[in-house]
Amino acid sequence: MTPNVAATVRWLKERYTFFDVQTTNCRKIAGSATWSQHAWANGADLFASKIVLNQVAEDLRRVEGVAHVLWQVAGHFDHVHFDTWPQGSSTPPCAGGTLRVRYEDGKIGTAFPLDIQLPEDTMAILTDAEQKELQTFLAHIKAKGSNVGFVKQCIEDIREKNAVGGKYAPMNHPHPGGGGLTEADVKAIINDAQIVAK
């Protein structure tokens, strides 16, 4: 991956732990004579649930230095594509060309720098009311002696059941490791986790 794509993927993985990434692919854009940014490893395709990808696409559109975000358009209904400035230009090295990059202002260079501007405030996408609700929820979970690991385990369990074609139903008793959560709390978390795991 180019430095800017790699930094953006790391930033996203800090926010979302459950998506897959595909980057390098020496090819042209489907149905076009233009080389794909994947040919320079300057493009990334992100795969996850639609709920996660909706948010990922929204986050990427806020990043200064991301050149394109493709989501819910032809060829991009099951994954989000993004690429960054500068863009690979001319023929990529994987096809026998010399490394050339084109900056947003049209200038030409010979290297991919690390200069992307990633937002520092990871909660900026939430409204004040949503932030308050999230903080209240986290405080409630902490007070019950539980942790994020429990919720992550619920998501992993649900995905495993879905992968083998099983139906995952909320349990009728507190989950082992639920850290003292009530039955109602466990059911609510599992119901929410099922939405995220799809």
BALOBA-1460 file (C-alpha; in Angstrom, 3 decimals):
// residues 198
<rec num="1" residu="m" x="0.000" y="0.000" z="0.000"/>
<rec num="2" residu="t" x="1.085" y="3.558" z="-0.580"/>
<rec num="3" residu="p" x="1.828" y="5.489" z="2.643"/>
<rec num="4" residu="n" x="-1.405" y="7.512" z="2.529"/>
<rec num="5" residu="v" x="-3.597" y="4.461" z="1.857"/>
<rec num="6" residu="a" x="-1.823" y="2.476" z="4.593"/>
<rec num="7" residu="a" x="-2.262" y="5.315" z="7.120"/>
<rec num="8" residu="t" x="-5.958" y="5.628" z="6.237"/>
<rec num="9" residu="v" x="-6.530" y="1.878" z="6.588"/>
<rec num="10" residu="r" x="-4.810" y="1.926" z="10.014"/>
<rec num="11" residu="w" x="-7.008" y="4.870" z="11.056"/>
<rec num="12" residu="l" x="-10.140" y="3.003" z="9.948"/>
<rec num="13" residu="k" x="-9.077" y="-0.202" z="11.732"/>
<rec num="14" residu="e" x="-8.833" y="1.765" z="14.980"/>
<rec num="15" residu="r" x="-12.498" y="2.655" z="14.506"/>
<rec num="16" residu="y" x="-13.829" y="-0.568" z="12.951"/>
<rec num="17" residu="t" x="-12.253" y="-3.926" z="13.759"/>
<rec num="18" residu="f" x="-14.379" y="-5.959" z="11.392"/>
<rec num="19" residu="f" x="-13.616" y="-5.317" z="7.737"/>
<rec num="20" residu="d" x="-11.359" y="-6.940" z="5.148"/>
<rec num="21" residu="v" x="-9.047" y="-5.002" z="2.802"/>
<rec num="22" residu="q" x="-7.849" y="-5.699" z="-0.737"/>
<rec num="23" residu="t" x="-5.309" y="-3.354" z="-2.302"/>
<rec num="24" residu="t" x="-2.723" y="-4.248" z="-4.946"/>
<rec num="25" residu="n" x="-4.045" y="-5.477" z="-8.271"/>
<rec num="26" residu="c" x="-2.211" y="-4.692" z="-11.529"/>
<rec num="27" residu="r" x="-5.246" y="-3.977" z="-13.712"/>
<rec num="28" residu="k" x="-7.185" y="-1.296" z="-15.528"/>
<rec num="29" residu="i" x="-10.557" y="0.038" z="-14.394"/>
<rec num="30" residu="a" x="-13.260" y="-2.381" z="-15.602"/>
<rec num="31" residu="g" x="-14.456" y="-1.392" z="-19.080"/>
<rec num="32" residu="s" x="-11.806" y="1.341" z="-19.377"/>
<rec num="33" residu="a" x="-8.337" y="1.981" z="-20.813"/>
<rec num="34" residu="t" x="-7.374" y="3.823" z="-17.612"/>
<rec num="35" residu="w" x="-5.207" y="2.104" z="-15.034"/>
<rec num="36" residu="s" x="-6.837" y="1.502" z="-11.662"/>
<rec num="37" residu="q" x="-5.171" y="3.068" z="-8.609"/>
<rec num="38" residu="h" x="-4.960" y="-0.536" z="-7.356"/>
<rec num="39" residu="a" x="-2.128" y="-0.991" z="-9.888"/>
<rec num="40" residu="w" x="0.005" y="1.372" z="-7.760"/>
<rec num="41" residu="a" x="-1.376" y="-0.058" z="-4.459"/>
<rec num="42" residu="n" x="-2.923" y="3.398" z="-4.074"/>
<rec num="43" residu="g" x="-6.480" y="2.074" z="-3.913"/>
<rec num="44" residu="a" x="-8.186" y="-0.070" z="-1.297"/>
<rec num="45" residu="d" x="-11.410" y="-2.063" z="-1.369"/>
<rec num="46" residu="l" x="-13.036" y="-2.525" z="2.043"/>
<rec num="47" residu="f" x="-15.443" y="-5.390" z="2.725"/>
<rec num="48" residu="a" x="-17.829" y="-5.565" z="5.706"/>
<rec num="49" residu="s" x="-21.528" y="-5.419" z="6.502"/>
<rec num="50" residu="k" x="-23.574" y="-2.704" z="4.800"/>
<rec num="51" residu="i" x="-24.086" y="-0.941" z="8.148"/>
<rec num="52" residu="v" x="-20.329" y="-0.699" z="8.696"/>
<rec num="53" residu="l" x="-19.598" y="0.269" z="5.084"/>
<rec num="54" residu="n" x="-22.152" y="3.095" z="5.193"/>
<rec num="55" residu="q" x="-20.259" y="4.613" z="8.121"/>
<rec num="56" residu="v" x="-16.818" y="3.871" z="6.632"/>
<rec num="57" residu="a" x="-17.778" y="5.682" z="3.403"/>
<rec num="58" residu="e" x="-19.071" y="8.643" z="5.408"/>
<rec num="59" residu="d" x="-15.834" y="8.783" z="7.428"/>
<rec num="60" residu="l" x="-13.657" y="8.600" z="4.297"/>
<rec num="61" residu="r" x="-15.504" y="11.513" z="2.692"/>
<rec num="62" residu="r" x="-14.366" y="13.681" z="5.631"/>
<rec num="63" residu="v" x="-10.662" y="12.926" z="5.099"/>
<rec num="64" residu="e" x="-8.641" y="15.599" z="3.346"/>
<rec num="65" residu="g" x="-6.397" y="13.779" z="0.890"/>
<rec num="66" residu="v" x="-8.825" y="11.018" z="-0.096"/>
<rec num="67" residu="a" x="-9.345" y="11.456" z="-3.834"/>
<rec num="68" residu="h" x="-12.290" y="9.114" z="-4.487"/>
<rec num="69" residu="v" x="-14.804" y="7.161" z="-2.410"/>
<rec num="70" residu="l" x="-16.966" y="4.717" z="-4.370"/>
<rec num="71" residu="w" x="-19.920" y="3.161" z="-2.533"/>
<rec num="72" residu="q" x="-23.393" y="2.160" z="-3.703"/>
<rec num="73" residu="v" x="-22.489" y="2.915" z="-7.336"/>
<rec num="74" residu="a" x="-21.946" y="0.512" z="-10.230"/>
<rec num="75" residu="g" x="-19.456" y="-2.183" z="-9.277"/>
<rec num="76" residu="h" x="-19.351" y="-1.033" z="-5.639"/>
<rec num="77" residu="f" x="-22.468" y="-2.379" z="-3.962"/>
<rec num="78" residu="d" x="-20.623" y="-4.981" z="-1.854"/>
<rec num="79" residu="h" x="-17.518" y="-2.973" z="-0.935"/>
<rec num="80" residu="v" x="-16.205" y="0.571" z="-0.488"/>
<rec num="81" residu="h" x="-13.335" y="1.676" z="-2.733"/>
<rec num="82" residu="f" x="-11.129" y="4.622" z="-1.858"/>
<rec num="83" residu="d" x="-7.888" y="6.026" z="-3.192"/>
<rec num="84" residu="t" x="-5.739" y="8.979" z="-2.174"/>
<rec num="85" residu="w" x="-3.778" y="11.928" z="-3.532"/>
<rec num="86" residu="p" x="-1.341" y="11.920" z="-5.158"/>
<rec num="87" residu="q" x="-2.659" y="9.556" z="-7.843"/>
<rec num="88" residu="g" x="-0.562" y="7.055" z="-9.763"/>
<rec num="89" residu="s" x="-0.054" y="8.438" z="-13.272"/>
<rec num="90" residu="s" x="0.834" y="7.050" z="-16.692"/>
<rec num="91" residu="t" x="1.798" y="3.342" z="-16.781"/>
<rec num="92" residu="p" x="2.353" y="1.719" z="-13.368"/>
<rec num="93" residu="p" x="5.634" y="-0.064" z="-12.533"/>
<rec num="94" residu="c" x="3.745" y="-3.386" z="-12.321"/>
<rec num="95" residu="a" x="3.111" y="-3.044" z="-16.079"/>
<rec num="96" residu="g" x="6.668" y="-1.951" z="-16.935"/>
<rec num="97" residu="g" x="6.248" y="1.804" z="-16.410"/>
<rec num="98" residu="t" x="8.219" y="4.266" z="-14.290"/>
<rec num="99" residu="l" x="6.725" y="5.535" z="-11.045"/>
<rec num="100" residu="r" x="5.005" y="8.865" z="-11.659"/>
<rec num="101" residu="v" x="2.403" y="10.502" z="-9.431"/>
<rec num="102" residu="r" x="0.029" y="13.401" z="-10.084"/>
<rec num="103" residu="y" x="-0.929" y="15.731" z="-7.265"/>
<rec num="104" residu="e" x="-4.338" y="17.349" z="-6.883"/>
<rec num="105" residu="d" x="-2.918" y="20.636" z="-8.210"/>
<rec num="106" residu="g" x="-1.645" y="18.870" z="-11.362"/>
<rec num="107" residu="k" x="2.047" y="18.780" z="-10.395"/>
<rec num="108" residu="i" x="3.978" y="15.602" z="-11.179"/>
<rec num="109" residu="g" x="6.238" y="13.733" z="-8.763"/>
<rec num="110" residu="t" x="8.152" y="10.464" z="-8.537"/>
<rec num="111" residu="a" x="7.149" y="9.140" z="-5.100"/>
<rec num="112" residu="f" x="4.109" y="8.596" z="-2.914"/>
<rec num="113" residu="p" x="4.525" y="10.773" z="0.222"/>
<rec num="114" residu="l" x="2.858" y="10.383" z="3.595"/>
<rec num="115" residu="d" x="0.857" y="13.612" z="3.871"/>
<rec num="116" residu="i" x="-2.771" y="12.636" z="4.429"/>
<rec num="117" residu="q" x="-4.732" y="14.666" z="7.001"/>
<rec num="118" residu="l" x="-6.693" y="12.229" z="9.184"/>
<rec num="119" residu="p" x="-9.256" y="13.586" z="11.656"/>
<rec num="120" residu="e" x="-8.087" y="13.362" z="15.251"/>
<rec num="121" residu="d" x="-11.492" y="13.558" z="16.930"/>
<rec num="122" residu="t" x="-12.837" y="10.015" z="16.628"/>
<rec num="123" residu="m" x="-16.227" y="11.081" z="18.010"/>
<rec num="124" residu="a" x="-16.749" y="13.971" z="15.591"/>
<rec num="125" residu="i" x="-19.244" y="11.905" z="13.583"/>
<rec num="126" residu="l" x="-21.617" y="11.754" z="16.567"/>
<rec num="127" residu="t" x="-24.039" y="14.465" z="17.572"/>
<rec num="128" residu="d" x="-23.892" y="15.824" z="21.129"/>
<rec num="129" residu="a" x="-26.939" y="13.723" z="22.041"/>
<rec num="130" residu="e" x="-25.374" y="10.580" z="20.531"/>
<rec num="131" residu="q" x="-22.112" y="11.186" z="22.381"/>
<rec num="132" residu="k" x="-24.016" y="11.564" z="25.656"/>
<rec num="133" residu="e" x="-25.969" y="8.359" z="24.982"/>
<rec num="134" residu="l" x="-22.752" y="6.491" z="24.161"/>
<rec num="135" residu="q" x="-21.022" y="7.744" z="27.310"/>
<rec num="136" residu="t" x="-24.035" y="6.740" z="29.425"/>
<rec num="137" residu="f" x="-24.039" y="3.261" z="27.860"/>
<rec num="138" residu="l" x="-20.296" y="2.801" z="28.426"/>
<rec num="139" residu="a" x="-20.602" y="3.978" z="32.034"/>
<rec num="140" residu="h" x="-23.483" y="1.517" z="32.568"/>
<rec num="141" residu="i" x="-21.454" y="-1.371" z="31.120"/>
<rec num="142" residu="k" x="-18.429" y="-0.426" z="33.242"/>
<rec num="143" residu="a" x="-20.585" y="-0.205" z="36.367"/>
<rec num="144" residu="k" x="-21.867" y="-3.719" z="35.685"/>
<rec num="145" residu="g" x="-18.282" y="-5.015" z="35.540"/>
<rec num="146" residu="s" x="-18.469" y="-5.913" z="31.857"/>
<rec num="147" residu="n" x="-16.311" y="-4.731" z="28.979"/>
<rec num="148" residu="v" x="-16.104" y="-4.279" z="25.241"/>
<rec num="149" residu="g" x="-14.638" y="-7.787" z="24.933"/>
<rec num="150" residu="f" x="-18.007" y="-9.244" z="25.878"/>
<rec num="151" residu="v" x="-19.773" y="-7.337" z="23.103"/>
<rec num="152" residu="k" x="-17.046" y="-8.311" z="20.591"/>
<rec num="153" residu="q" x="-17.444" y="-11.960" z="21.595"/>
<rec num="154" residu="c" x="-21.201" y="-11.712" z="21.002"/>
<rec num="155" residu="i" x="-20.523" y="-10.399" z="17.481"/>
<rec num="156" residu="e" x="-18.000" y="-13.187" z="16.782"/>
<rec num="157" residu="d" x="-20.435" y="-15.835" z="18.080"/>
<rec num="158" residu="i" x="-23.215" y="-14.461" z="15.885"/>
<rec num="159" residu="r" x="-20.977" y="-14.389" z="12.806"/>
<rec num="160" residu="e" x="-19.922" y="-17.987" z="13.439"/>
<rec num="161" residu="k" x="-23.556" y="-19.100" z="13.690"/>
<rec num="162" residu="n" x="-24.438" y="-17.160" z="10.519"/>
<rec num="163" residu="a" x="-21.484" y="-18.723" z="8.658"/>
<rec num="164" residu="v" x="-22.798" y="-22.250" z="9.244"/>
<rec num="165" residu="g" x="-26.373" y="-21.275" z="8.416"/>
<rec num="166" residu="g" x="-27.593" y="-21.357" z="12.000"/>
<rec num="167" residu="k" x="-29.962" y="-18.931" z="13.674"/>
<rec num="168" residu="y" x="-28.546" y="-17.090" z="16.651"/>
<rec num="169" residu="a" x="-31.150" y="-16.368" z="19.306"/>
<rec num="170" residu="p" x="-30.626" y="-14.223" z="22.396"/>
<rec num="171" residu="m" x="-29.984" y="-16.439" z="25.400"/>
<rec num="172" residu="n" x="-32.489" y="-16.829" z="28.214"/>
<rec num="173" residu="h" x="-29.847" y="-16.358" z="30.873"/>
<rec num="174" residu="p" x="-26.828" y="-14.100" z="31.417"/>
<rec num="175" residu="h" x="-23.955" y="-14.926" z="29.076"/>
<rec num="176" residu="p" x="-20.774" y="-16.301" z="30.683"/>
<rec num="177" residu="g" x="-18.447" y="-13.310" z="30.883"/>
<rec num="178" residu="g" x="-21.351" y="-10.895" z="30.917"/>
<rec num="179" residu="g" x="-19.815" y="-9.357" z="33.997"/>
<rec num="180" residu="g" x="-22.995" y="-9.219" z="36.078"/>
<rec num="181" residu="l" x="-25.240" y="-7.809" z="33.347"/>
<rec num="182" residu="t" x="-28.911" y="-8.564" z="33.809"/>
<rec num="183" residu="e" x="-30.725" y="-10.903" z="31.443"/>
<rec num="184" residu="a" x="-32.449" y="-7.896" z="29.802"/>
<rec num="185" residu="d" x="-29.086" y="-6.130" z="29.297"/>
<rec num="186" residu="v" x="-27.547" y="-9.235" z="27.724"/>
<rec num="187" residu="k" x="-30.512" y="-9.635" z="25.354"/>
<rec num="188" residu="a" x="-30.318" y="-5.955" z="24.348"/>
<rec num="189" residu="i" x="-26.568" y="-6.167" z="23.640"/>
<rec num="190" residu="i" x="-26.957" y="-9.372" z="21.632"/>
<rec num="191" residu="n" x="-29.834" y="-7.909" z="19.612"/>
<rec num="192" residu="d" x="-27.691" y="-4.842" z="18.802"/>
<rec num="193" residu="a" x="-24.679" y="-7.061" z="18.056"/>
<rec num="194" residu="q" x="-26.736" y="-9.102" z="15.573"/>
<rec num="195" residu="i" x="-27.391" y="-5.932" z="13.574"/>
<rec num="196" residu="v" x="-23.659" y="-5.080" z="13.513"/>
<rec num="197" residu="a" x="-22.669" y="-8.653" z="12.630"/>
<rec num="198" residu="k" x="-24.833" y="-8.820" z="9.479"/>
